């Protein structure tokens, strides 16, 4: 029962991590476009940030999957 509740509560975050892995430059700007005065493109985000986002999404996904399996 607890496994199902944890899965339901953590599935949106897992979906966000999957989206971040496949679209690292778009996900970096998710919710941050309002901070810039000019129109921000995906090209304005550096490759280092894209790599950091991919690594973060893989590590986060692994942690969530382990938490689901251990509960």
MOVENJO-V752212 format. One record per backbone hydrogen bond with DSSP energy under -0.5 kcal/mol. NH is the residue of the N-H (numbers start at 1). CO is the residue of the C=O. E is the energy in kcal/mol with one decimal. If there is no record, write none. Layout:
nh: [NH;NH]
co: [CO;CO]
e: [E;E]
This chain:
nh: [5;6;7;8;9;10;11;14;15;16;17;18;19;20;21;22;23;27;28;29;30;32;33;35;36;40;44;45;50;51;52;53;54;55;56;57;58;59;60;61;62;63;64;65;66;67;68;69;70;71]
co: [1;2;3;4;5;6;7;10;11;12;13;14;15;16;17;18;19;23;24;25;27;29;29;32;33;38;41;42;46;47;48;49;50;51;52;53;54;55;56;57;58;59;60;61;62;63;64;65;66;67]
e: [-1.8;-2.8;-2.4;-2.4;-2.3;-2.0;-1.4;-2.1;-2.4;-2.0;-2.2;-2.1;-2.3;-2.4;-2.0;-1.9;-2.2;-2.2;-1.1;-0.9;-0.6;-2.2;-0.9;-1.5;-1.2;-0.6;-0.7;-1.1;-1.5;-2.4;-2.4;-2.4;-2.0;-2.5;-2.6;-2.3;-2.2;-2.6;-2.5;-2.2;-2.3;-2.3;-2.3;-2.5;-2.5;-2.2;-2.2;-2.4;-2.2;-1.0]
